[in-house]
């Protein structure tokens, strides 16, 4: 005859504590230039929760981008003209100055790209909202133009 043993209260096994999980470190960002800061802030925004006025304002950033691009073009053209007008222009200006001009131009182009991206995303969200409306103004215009052609 076999007897079954009852476990003693002291012999109960407690599970080991759950391991503590530490999140991975945040990814390292590049230098905090204007473009990276703009991109960071845009990534923290929820465009679908923004007001139409805010989206329109952001969409108008493309006008500022055009001004920046024109200004950069004029500055680089002037710099090129200065170098071509004087055979020793590059030597007189110095390599360090030319490096600075090119780095500033690259930084400005990064900023232009970031602003244009934000402006296009804001415009896309705004147009998507208009298209989702049951009777959007665009649909009204389409219907009125179709009616005019049948008359």
N, C-alpha and C positions, 0 to 999 in steps of 0.2 A: 504494500500500500504506500503510495507516494503522497507526500505532504507538500503542499504549495507554501512557499514562503511569502510572507507579506513584507513589502519594503518598509524599512524603518523611516520615520520622519526625517532623520538626519541624512538619509541616503538619497533624498530627492535631488535630481540634477537640474540645475538652472542653466538656461541657454547662455552662451557667451554674449556679451554686449554687441550690439550692431556696430559695425565699423563706421567710424566717422569719415564721411566723404568730403573732401575739400574740393571746391570748384577749381577748375584749371585757372591759371592766371590769365588776366585779360590780355588779348593780343596786343602786341606792341604796335603803336602807331608811328607813322613817320613824323617828320617835323610838323609842328603846328603852324602851318602856313594858312593863308586865307582860304584856299580851296579845301584843305582837309577839315578846317573848322566848319565851313559851310556844309560839307558832306556829312560830317558828324551830326550837326544839328538837324539836318534834313532826315537823317536815318532815325532820329529820335521822335520825329513827328508822325502823326497819323493823318495823312492827307484826307482820308475819308471822314474824319471828325472835324475838319477845318470848315470855317464858314466860306460861303461863296465869295464874299468880299476879300477874305484873306487869300484864297486861291487866285483870285483875279489879280490881286496885288503882287503875289509871287510870280504869276504868269507874265506880268509886265517887266520882270527882270530882264527879259530878252532885249528890251530897249536899252537898258544899261550895258548889256553885253555888247551890243553893236557899237556904242560909244567907246567902250574900252578897246574893242578890236581896232576901231579907226584910229584911236589915239596911239595904240601900240604900233600900228602900221606907219603912221606919220613919224614916230620917234625912231623906228628902225630905218626908215628911208632916209631920214636926216642923218643918222649915224653913218649909214652906207655912203651917202653923198659926201660927208666930211672925210671919210677914208679915201674915197676915189678922187676927190679934188686935190688932195695933197699926197704926193708920192711917199712921203715919210709919215703920213697920217697915223698909221698903225703904231709906228715907233713912238711918235709924239704922245699919242693917247696912252699908250702903255698896255701891256697884256692884262694887268690887274683890272684896269677900267673896263676893258673889253669883256673880261670875264663877268664883271658885275652887271654890265648891260645885258649880256646874254642870260644870266641867271634871273635877272629881274623880268626879262621878256618871257622866259619859261614859266616863272611864277605867275605872271599875268595871264598867260595862256591857260594854265591850270585853273585859275580863278574864273576865267571866261567859260571854260568847259563845265566847271561845277555850277556856276550860275545858270548856264543854258540848260543843264540837266534838270535843275530844280524848277526852272520856268516851264520846261516841257512837261515834267511830271504834274505840276500844278494845273497846267492847261488841260492835260489828259483827264485828270480827275474832274475838273469842271465840265468838260465836254461829255464825259461819261454820265455825270449827274443829269445834265440836260437831256441826253439821249434816253435816260431811264424814266423821265417824267412821262406820265400818261399822255398829256397833250402838250408837248414841248413847243416852244416858239418855232423851232426848226421844222417840226411836222406841220404846224399851221402854215408856214411859208410854202412848204411843198404842196400842200393841198390847195392853197389859193392859186399857186402858179399852174397847177394842173387844171383847175377850174377855168382859169383865164384862157388856157389853150383850147379848151373844148367849146368855148363860147363863140 
